[in-house]
Amino acid sequence: MNPDMVARIIGMVFLGVVGAVAGFIRGDNWLIYLGVGGGALGFLIAPYLSTKLIKGLRSALTQIPSQSLIAGLLGVTVALVVSALLTLPLSFLPGIWGRFLPIVLTIVLIYLGVTLMQVRGGELLQLLGLSPAALSRRTRGKSGSPILVDTSAIIDGRIADMTRTGFIPGQLVIPRFVLQELQHVADSSDPMRRRRGRRGLDMLNKIQKESEVPILISEADFEGIEAVDAKLVKLGRTWQCPILTTDFNLNRVAELEGVQVLNLNDLATALKPVVLPGEEMEIRIIQEGKEFGQGVGFLDDGTMVVVEGGRKFLNSRVDVTITRVLQTAVGRMIFAQMKDGTGRERGEKE
């Protein structure tokens, strides 16, 4: 049964009984009126005083940065200690002052304590070694820092191979809203999107079964934000942890917000073999280039090699000499010419 409906039934019964008792004490026909009225009121307001209130408080707490939460609790604690020390002497004041002044003083001190800690609490927590960054550095040697995972990184699939290599020291945190987006993609009416979504679910299941990297499904969410990318960036800034993705736009937005990004495409580009001008290699020409006489081949890692004068050796393996290497926004491109200008083939045409 829906939790809201359970709360409505409990509220209806409770206030109905309270109303009936009050009506019985009043006499006449008030028992029926107040009983029915109390039951109706309980049915209407019960969820707002129970399930919806708890859900709202949980959502609000997940959106509060950990540093602000720690600072606020510390401010309240200090204020309560100070007010406890001052309450006893103030209680000896004559008349109304002795009864109400300690209460007023406690409220004022709590307000001042929380306000002061929100303004200067970060510096104090840093001095005490209780800031999230300090705690993260202290525990990073044992378990590594958590890494938020984007939907694109899960669908990409390379993350499954990375987790088996041991290069990810911390745990992978997948927010619930990322799983919901992945499920939405897997249920898409578009066949290509549906295949991508199911591939992502398969990759996630593979990581859980074959990898030693722990995976945490986080319930943290921001109800006032609709876009998944915006939620990830805000969560990364709140938790002070990086985001693993292959999304170019998310990469740029996160950098503007000061959130560290681990882009799988950047990692793949950085791990490509270094090729220097003057180096010789063997390559197969598989297509024509854009310019006259050019041929195009590819290295094992997918890097494009443009060979001047290689067009006539289409579908053949040739020896080439690297002339220059160009790094572009989409990857690395290598330009070469035929070795010694002879255009000598390696073996028969394929």
C-alpha positions as CSV (number, residue, x, y, z in Angstrom):
1,M,0.0,0.0,0.0
2,N,1.1,3.6,-0.7
3,P,2.8,5.1,2.4
4,D,0.8,8.2,2.0
5,M,-2.5,6.2,2.1
6,V,-1.2,4.4,5.2
7,A,-0.5,7.7,6.9
8,R,-4.0,9.0,5.9
9,I,-5.7,6.0,7.4
10,I,-3.7,6.3,10.7
11,G,-4.3,10.0,10.8
12,M,-8.1,9.6,10.1
13,V,-8.4,7.0,12.9
14,F,-6.4,8.9,15.4
15,L,-8.0,12.3,14.9
16,G,-11.4,10.6,14.5
17,V,-11.0,9.0,17.9
18,V,-9.8,12.3,19.4
19,G,-12.8,14.1,17.9
20,A,-15.2,11.5,19.2
21,V,-13.8,11.7,22.7
22,A,-14.0,15.5,22.7
23,G,-17.6,15.2,21.4
24,F,-18.6,12.7,24.0
25,I,-17.3,15.1,26.7
26,R,-19.2,18.0,25.2
27,G,-22.4,15.9,25.0
28,D,-25.4,16.1,22.7
29,N,-24.6,15.3,19.0
30,W,-21.1,16.6,19.1
31,L,-19.7,13.1,19.3
32,I,-20.7,12.4,15.7
33,Y,-19.8,15.8,14.3
34,L,-16.4,16.0,15.9
35,G,-15.6,12.4,15.2
36,V,-16.4,12.7,11.5
37,G,-14.7,16.1,11.3
38,G,-11.5,14.8,13.1
39,G,-11.4,11.8,10.8
40,A,-11.7,13.9,7.7
41,L,-9.1,16.4,8.9
42,G,-6.7,13.5,9.7
43,F,-7.2,12.0,6.3
44,L,-6.3,15.3,4.6
45,I,-3.3,16.5,6.6
46,A,-1.7,13.2,7.8
47,P,0.8,12.8,4.8
48,Y,2.0,16.4,5.2
49,L,2.8,15.8,8.9
50,S,4.5,12.4,8.3
51,T,5.7,11.0,4.9
52,K,5.9,14.2,2.9
53,L,7.6,16.0,5.8
54,I,10.2,13.2,6.2
55,K,10.8,13.2,2.4
56,G,11.2,17.0,2.3
57,L,13.6,16.9,5.2
58,R,15.7,14.1,3.6
59,S,15.8,16.0,0.3
60,A,16.8,19.2,2.1
61,L,19.6,17.4,4.0
62,T,21.0,15.8,0.8
63,Q,21.3,19.3,-0.8
64,I,23.2,20.8,2.2
65,P,27.0,20.6,1.6
66,S,28.7,18.4,4.2
67,Q,30.9,21.3,5.4
68,S,27.9,23.5,6.1
69,L,26.1,20.7,7.9
70,I,29.1,19.9,10.1
71,A,29.6,23.6,10.8
72,G,26.0,24.1,11.7
73,L,25.9,21.2,14.1
74,L,29.2,22.4,15.7
75,G,27.6,25.9,16.1
76,V,24.5,24.5,17.8
77,T,26.6,22.4,20.1
78,V,28.8,25.3,21.3
79,A,25.7,27.5,21.7
80,L,24.0,24.9,23.9
81,V,27.1,24.4,26.1
82,V,27.4,28.2,26.6
83,S,23.7,28.6,27.3
84,A,23.8,25.7,29.8
85,L,26.6,27.5,31.7
86,L,24.6,30.8,31.8
87,T,21.1,29.3,32.5
88,L,21.8,28.6,36.2
89,P,22.8,32.2,37.2
90,L,20.1,33.7,35.1
91,S,17.4,31.5,36.7
92,F,17.9,33.3,40.0
93,L,16.7,36.6,38.6
94,P,13.4,37.7,40.2
95,G,10.0,37.3,38.6
96,I,9.4,36.7,34.9
97,W,13.1,37.4,34.0
98,G,14.3,34.2,35.7
99,R,11.8,32.1,33.8
100,F,12.0,33.5,30.2
101,L,15.5,35.1,29.9
102,P,17.4,31.7,29.8
103,I,15.1,30.5,27.0
104,V,15.5,33.7,25.0
105,L,19.3,33.6,25.6
106,T,19.5,30.0,24.3
107,I,17.6,30.8,21.1
108,V,19.8,33.9,20.5
109,L,23.0,31.9,21.1
110,I,21.9,29.1,18.8
111,Y,21.2,31.6,16.0
112,L,24.5,33.4,16.5
113,G,26.4,30.1,16.7
114,V,24.9,28.8,13.5
115,T,25.4,32.1,11.7
116,L,29.0,32.5,12.8
117,M,29.9,28.9,11.8
118,Q,28.3,29.3,8.4
119,V,30.4,32.4,7.8
120,R,33.7,31.3,9.3
121,G,33.2,27.6,10.0
122,G,35.2,26.5,6.9
123,E,38.4,28.0,8.3
124,L,37.7,26.6,11.8
125,L,37.0,23.1,10.4
126,Q,40.2,23.3,8.3
127,L,42.2,24.2,11.3
128,L,40.7,21.3,13.3
129,G,41.2,18.9,10.4
130,L,37.5,18.2,10.1
131,S,36.8,19.7,6.7
132,P,35.6,17.3,4.0
133,A,38.7,17.8,2.0
134,A,40.9,17.0,4.9
135,L,38.9,13.9,5.8
136,S,39.0,12.8,2.1
137,R,42.8,13.1,2.0
138,R,43.0,11.2,5.3
139,T,41.0,8.3,4.1
140,R,42.2,8.3,0.4
141,G,45.2,6.2,1.2
142,K,42.9,3.4,2.4
143,S,39.9,3.4,0.1
144,G,40.6,6.1,-2.5
145,S,38.3,9.0,-3.2
146,P,34.8,8.3,-4.6
147,I,34.1,8.9,-8.3
148,L,30.7,9.9,-9.6
149,V,29.9,8.0,-12.8
150,D,27.9,9.5,-15.7
151,T,25.5,7.7,-17.9
152,S,27.7,8.1,-20.9
153,A,30.7,6.5,-19.2
154,I,28.5,3.4,-18.3
155,I,27.2,3.1,-21.9
156,D,30.7,3.6,-23.3
157,G,31.8,0.2,-21.9
158,R,35.5,0.9,-21.4
159,I,34.9,1.5,-17.7
160,A,34.4,-2.3,-17.3
161,D,38.0,-2.9,-18.5
162,M,39.4,-0.1,-16.4
163,T,37.9,-1.5,-13.2
164,R,39.7,-4.8,-13.8
165,T,43.1,-3.2,-14.2
166,G,43.3,-1.8,-10.7
167,F,43.8,1.8,-11.8
168,I,40.7,3.0,-10.0
169,P,41.6,3.0,-6.3
170,G,38.3,4.3,-4.9
171,Q,34.7,3.4,-5.2
172,L,32.4,4.2,-8.0
173,V,29.3,6.1,-6.9
174,I,26.3,5.9,-9.2
175,P,23.4,8.2,-8.2
176,R,19.9,6.9,-8.5
177,F,18.9,9.5,-11.0
178,V,21.7,8.2,-13.4
179,L,20.3,4.7,-13.1
180,Q,16.8,6.1,-13.9
181,E,18.2,7.9,-17.0
182,L,19.9,4.7,-18.1
183,Q,16.7,2.7,-17.6
184,H,14.8,5.4,-19.6
185,V,17.3,5.0,-22.5
186,A,17.0,1.2,-22.3
187,D,13.2,1.5,-22.6
188,S,13.3,3.9,-25.5
189,S,11.3,3.3,-28.6
190,D,14.3,4.1,-30.8
191,P,16.1,0.8,-31.5
192,M,19.6,2.4,-31.4
193,R,19.0,4.2,-28.1
194,R,17.4,1.0,-26.6
195,R,20.6,-1.0,-27.6
196,R,22.8,1.7,-26.0
197,G,20.8,1.6,-22.8
198,R,20.8,-2.2,-22.5
199,R,24.5,-2.2,-23.2
200,G,25.0,0.2,-20.3
201,L,22.9,-2.1,-18.0
202,D,25.0,-5.1,-19.1
203,M,28.3,-3.2,-18.5
204,L,27.1,-2.2,-15.0
205,N,26.2,-5.8,-14.2
206,K,29.5,-6.9,-15.5
207,I,31.4,-4.5,-13.3
208,Q,29.5,-5.7,-10.2
209,K,30.3,-9.4,-11.0
210,E,33.8,-9.2,-12.3
211,S,35.4,-6.2,-10.8
212,E,36.8,-5.7,-7.3
213,V,36.0,-1.9,-7.4
214,P,33.1,-1.3,-5.0
215,I,30.0,0.3,-6.4
216,L,27.7,2.5,-4.3
217,I,24.2,3.4,-5.4
218,S,23.5,6.9,-3.9
219,E,20.1,8.2,-3.1
220,A,21.3,11.8,-3.2
221,D,19.1,14.0,-5.4
222,F,18.2,17.6,-6.1
223,E,14.4,17.9,-6.6
224,G,14.7,21.5,-7.8
225,I,17.0,20.5,-10.7
226,E,15.7,18.5,-13.7
227,A,18.8,17.9,-15.9
228,V,20.9,14.9,-14.9
229,D,24.1,16.7,-15.9
230,A,23.3,19.6,-13.7
231,K,22.6,17.3,-10.8
232,L,25.9,15.5,-11.3
233,V,27.9,18.8,-11.3
234,K,26.1,20.0,-8.2
235,L,26.7,16.7,-6.4
236,G,30.4,16.7,-7.5
237,R,30.8,20.2,-6.1
238,T,29.0,19.3,-2.9
239,W,31.0,16.1,-2.2
240,Q,34.2,17.5,-3.7
241,C,34.7,14.4,-5.9
242,P,35.4,13.9,-9.6
243,I,33.0,12.9,-12.4
244,L,33.8,10.1,-14.8
245,T,32.3,10.7,-18.2
246,T,32.7,10.8,-22.0
247,D,30.3,13.7,-22.5
248,F,32.0,16.7,-24.0
249,N,29.4,19.2,-22.8
250,L,29.3,17.8,-19.3
251,N,33.1,18.1,-19.3
252,R,33.0,21.8,-20.1
253,V,30.2,22.7,-17.7
254,A,31.9,20.8,-14.8
255,E,35.2,22.6,-15.5
256,L,33.4,26.0,-15.3
257,E,31.9,24.9,-12.0
258,G,35.3,23.9,-10.6
259,V,34.5,20.2,-10.5
260,Q,37.3,17.7,-11.6
261,V,36.4,15.6,-14.6
262,L,37.9,12.2,-15.6
263,N,37.2,11.9,-19.3
264,L,37.7,8.5,-20.8
265,N,38.4,10.0,-24.2
266,D,41.2,12.1,-22.8
267,L,42.6,9.1,-21.1
268,A,42.5,7.1,-24.3
269,T,44.2,9.9,-26.3
270,A,46.9,10.2,-23.6
271,L,47.7,6.5,-23.7
272,K,48.1,6.3,-27.5
273,P,51.6,5.4,-28.6
274,V,53.9,8.4,-29.1
275,V,55.0,8.8,-32.7
276,L,57.8,11.2,-33.6
277,P,58.6,12.8,-37.0
278,G,61.3,10.7,-38.8
279,E,60.0,7.5,-37.4
280,E,59.4,4.6,-39.9
281,M,56.4,2.2,-39.8
282,E,54.5,-0.2,-41.9
283,I,50.8,0.6,-42.6
284,R,48.0,-0.6,-44.8
285,I,46.4,2.0,-47.1
286,I,42.6,1.4,-46.9
287,Q,41.1,4.5,-48.5
288,E,41.7,7.7,-50.5
289,G,42.6,10.9,-48.8
290,K,40.9,14.3,-49.3
291,E,43.8,15.8,-51.2
292,F,45.0,14.5,-54.6
293,G,47.3,11.5,-54.4
294,Q,46.8,11.0,-50.6
295,G,46.1,7.6,-49.1
296,V,44.7,6.9,-45.6
297,G,45.5,4.2,-43.1
298,F,44.9,3.6,-39.4
299,L,47.1,2.4,-36.5
300,D,45.9,-0.3,-34.2
301,D,44.5,2.3,-31.7
302,G,42.5,4.0,-34.4
303,T,44.8,6.9,-35.1
304,M,44.5,8.2,-38.7
305,V,47.7,8.2,-40.8
306,V,47.6,10.3,-44.0
307,V,50.2,9.2,-46.5
308,E,51.3,11.6,-49.3
309,G,51.4,9.7,-52.6
310,G,49.8,6.6,-51.1
311,R,46.6,6.6,-53.2
312,K,48.1,4.3,-55.8
313,F,48.9,1.8,-53.2
314,L,45.2,1.4,-52.1
315,N,44.6,-1.9,-50.2
316,S,48.4,-2.5,-49.9
317,R,50.8,-2.5,-47.0
318,V,53.6,0.0,-47.4
319,D,56.6,1.4,-45.6
320,V,56.2,5.1,-44.6
321,T,58.2,7.8,-42.8
322,I,56.4,10.1,-40.3
323,T,56.6,13.8,-41.3
324,R,54.5,15.5,-38.7
325,V,52.0,14.8,-35.9
326,L,48.9,17.0,-35.4
327,Q,46.8,17.0,-32.2
328,T,43.2,18.0,-32.8
329,A,40.1,18.3,-30.7
330,V,38.9,14.9,-31.9
331,G,42.2,13.1,-31.5
332,R,45.7,12.7,-33.0
333,M,46.4,12.8,-36.7
334,I,49.6,11.6,-38.3
335,F,51.0,12.7,-41.7
336,A,53.6,10.6,-43.5
337,Q,55.2,10.0,-46.9
338,M,56.4,7.0,-48.7
339,K,59.7,5.7,-47.4
340,D,62.7,7.0,-49.4
341,G,60.1,8.2,-51.9
342,T,60.1,4.8,-53.6
343,G,56.6,3.7,-52.8
344,R,57.8,0.1,-52.2
345,E,55.0,-2.3,-51.2
346,R,55.2,-4.9,-48.5
347,G,53.9,-8.2,-49.8
348,E,51.0,-8.7,-52.2
349,K,47.9,-6.5,-52.5
350,E,45.1,-7.6,-50.2
